[in-house]
Amino acid sequence: MVEITSPEFKANARLAMGDGQLQQALGHVRTNFINKRAEAKANLDEFDELRDSATAIKDHVLEHLDLYLEKYEEKVIASGGHVHWAATADDACKQILDICRSVGAKSVTKGKSMISEEIALNDALSAAGIEPVETDLGEYIIQLRGEHPSHIIAPAVHLNMDQVRDDFIKHHTHLPADRPLNEPETLLREARAILREKFLNADVGITGANFLIAETGTSVIVTNEGNGDLTQTLPKIHIVIASIEKIVPTLEDMSQIVRVLARSATGQDMSVYTTLSTGPRREDDPDGPEEYHVVLLDNGRSSMLGTEFQDMLRCIRCGACMNHCPVYHAIGGHAYGWVYPGPMGAVLSPSLIGVDKAGHLPNASTFCGRCEDVCPMHIPLPKMMRHWREREFEKHLSPMTQRASIRGWAWVAKRPFLYRMMASASARFLWLLGGVNHRIKSLPFAWGWTRHRDMPAPEGSTFMSQWRERQARDAGDL
């Protein structure tokens, strides 16, 4: 798996902010996703009530997760399928490889799956001599480029059409080099023609799952391209890879959550395809796989249960938090260094790979709260990022200068008279430093800010001074 190290995040962020093409691409995230979600929400009067209901459903599941997982396994087996339990990413890859080897698989088509990214499944398949083919268009494009997704629902959002055209010309060498690829439609037709052949020749199809339904043993995928349907119906074997928190009790529960999923993700009332699969092909079925396998991944999630991070397991991977995040808008997804970007990644990544490797992510936040406001599952992302900052501080993982500064501030804050005196003196000093324009060009310990922009100098007295003056006026003393 790709691992995060603290120095890499800062370096990645600096490169991203200096990348003009990336900044232009990220502008589409700031406008398209935000506006479409707002419109979809406004057109559904009961949207907030559905959010409350969806949150309650997932909270109930997490309180009884073991029972629903057992029920789901029972139903999958009853329908003729197989369930494999994977404690770690390596376990999941091994189980999938064993299934592929059982039929001598040479090629695998894959639907979009963040879990397969999390366990680095493509690397494991390639190392075993099995060709993995991403069939979601965005995933296919970044696979050609040797990249990871930069967004959990729009993996190639960081690219423009010229880059995609150049990649197609570079990799589709069996086609004429002078073919016209100047429109999105021509790029789409070329990808479709190549992928259709891959679909027909694949030995195994692998998909993720948006939901697993305990009532029926069903896996559900929500897509806009239909590639997931071809991936799971054409090959002899269909493998579902999903994490344990994807369970919901009933079909009715799933239908409620689906109503907020697409609206939060892409601003659609519903995705184009919502596909339910239960077991392998039956005798009277016109198509479908001969074998149906579900690999259930833990990979650290069970250790989140009963902790301050349990609410993160409600996440339905809609991407709304990153669509509205000013930090994501500035640096994109690759700067985060691992599979999950944005606010949800800032909470989930430390939970899965450790705060020692992902400690910078919870700090990459303005705490504006927009992520929590738009989350369809009411996940308190800022609160959990604060918890990770506390863990980082307790383990002495943050820089020594930062820890010393916080301790110094805490010591002064416990002494109100000293705090007010120092705050007043600091405000006066900064006001003088700002000069006639009231703009500070350079300031010790604030170079990260003043290197790129001026800092406004404080004007007037401190908040406490103004408050005392107001209290005195209200009391008639002034």
TABEL-V342526 format. One record per helix or strand of 2 or more residues. SS is the DSSP state (H for helix, E for strand). FROM is the first residue (numbers start at 0). LEN is the number of residues. If there is no record, write none. Layout:
SS,FROM,LEN / SS,FROM,LEN
//
This chain:
H,5,12 / H,19,23 / H,46,17 / H,64,14 / E,81,5 / H,88,14 / E,106,4 / H,113,5 / H,120,7 / E,130,4 / H,136,9 / H,160,11 / H,183,18 / E,203,4 / E,210,3 / E,217,6 / H,226,7 / E,236,7 / H,243,3 / E,246,2 / H,250,15 / E,272,5 / E,290,7 / H,301,3 / H,309,5 / H,319,4 / H,325,6 / H,333,3 / H,341,12 / H,354,9 / H,369,5 / H,380,14 / H,399,14 / H,415,22 / E,438,2 / H,446,4 / E,454,2 / H,462,12
//
